Amino acid sequence: QAVDMRTGKRRWHVETSVSRGSAPVADARHVYITAGDGRLLAMNASTGAFLGQTPPRLGTKSDQVAGALPEPVVLGDHVYATAPDGTVFAGDARKPSAW
């Protein structure tokens, strides 16, 4: 959920299928989180609308739970994430719906 820091009021709330995720990261347009199954999810920073997600990336150790989920990193027009299978991947930060 997003809270207006000036008023303390909730701006938006969104439900996802993520039971355990990374710390959220935001840029001017989007909020990103990494899920325990290796998905990268994006929401609209102003409205909370769900915009897109990548496919899961579990790899051969899909029966194991990662101890920590690194937060995504936004650099330029890309957002980078790390999956539990050890892969590092990037998505176009301008268009999460195309992931």
C-alpha positions, 0 to 999 in steps of 0.5 A: 500500500502507498501512504501520503507522507504529508497527510498520513492517509492511504493513497492506494492498496493492491493485493498480489499473490506474493506472500513474501517479497523483496522490499519495494523499489520505486521510480517516478512511475512504478513500484517494483517488488521481487517475489519468492518464485523469481517474478518481478512485479510492477504497479503504477506508483500513482494508482497502484494498478497492477501493470505486469510481471515476469515469468517465475524463475525457480530453476532446479532448486524450486523446493528451496526457499531463498533466505533473502530477496534482494530488492530490484534496481532501477537504472535508466530505462531498465529494472534489474532483479535477482531470482532464487535460481541465481539468475539476474535479469532485466525488464524494460522499465518503460513498459512493464506490461510487455514483460 
